[in-house]
Amino acid sequence: MQLSNGPAKPNANRKTCAAAGPGSALTRGVGLGLALGLALGLGAALAASAAPVDGKGARKLVFKPDGAEVAVVDLSFLSETDRETLVVVGAQQPYYGAIAVAPTEGLRSKATLAAANYHDVDAARVAALKGCDAARKPEGAPCVIAAEIRPKGWVPRALQLSADATDGLRSEYGRRGGPRAMAISPSTGRWAVIKGQGAASRALEACADQSGAADCRIAVEDR
């Protein structure tokens, strides 16, 4: 499997963080028996359009950063061993995520791709399908989603953050310290935390710089 997206990497002054997304050059391989291809890496419409919440409210809405549950899709070409593999591999990845498979090649194809560490499973699905279709044999059938990765106990909420951004909300954003803001890019999984005057505008700039995307928005803000 191929991996895309990954752990947040704070900068030197620990004021900005970002999760590497498919728009970055970060890729790494994972050994799992026969070499599978997995890529790690939009928020739901409600979350993407929601107004920012303060830090206290955000901490109540997000899930624990550790631990994921995997929902395997009922696909006829998946064997019982394939399904077990999806659960084991998916549970090791940071939420939110999705695993795409080329039906005519099977799970152990190099085209198999998972996108994880997004702010919502919908964006992970888009990234996983895009990467899988780019890697599959052109004469084969289009890729399909074989599994989705969410935090344990997931239910729809007004705010959803990736596992790394959730960790950043606790460690980087903090509970006090004056003006601060967290900006997220739903399409890439990137995020940034900035503290001090003009935190919101600077967080948006940092998020845009790191993601290269135009969809950064303020998800959490204290003034």
CORNORZI-V948185 format. One line per field, one symbol per residue. burial: 1 if it has 9 or more other ideal C-beta (glycine too) atoms within 8 Angstrom, else 0. Layout:
burial = ???
This chain:
burial = 1111110100000001111111000000010100111111111100110101111011101110100111011010010001101110111011111111111011101011111111111111111111111011000100111111111100000011111111111101110000111111111111111111001101110111011010011111110
